Amino acid sequence: MQKNPRLSAESLAEFCLGQLAEDPQQLAEFMTMTGYSPAALRSAAGSDQLARGLIDYFAGNEPLLLALCANNSLRPEEFMRVWARLNPAG
């Protein structure tokens, strides 16, 4: 597995969005939980708000998080370090 000492939230969010794009059912669930319509999701792409929402969504869904990590050669600890930087209070 590759080592990413300082994986950015932006790149992690891109991995998350890519993973959801491959799984329409998960994408629909994410959109339902967050209230994004297809148009709103497209327009939010690249925003900090969407990045945080994607990372939070994956952090709260262990099977999805593990699949994302496996598909992108990341360690779950790397993912959670990014999540922790975005959520310092836990």
Secondary structure, 3 states (H helix, E strand, C coil): CCCCCCCCHHHHHHHHHHHHHCCHHHHHHHHHHHCCCHHHHHHHCCCHHHHHHHHHHHHCCHHHHHHHHHHCCCCHHHHHHHHHHHCCCC
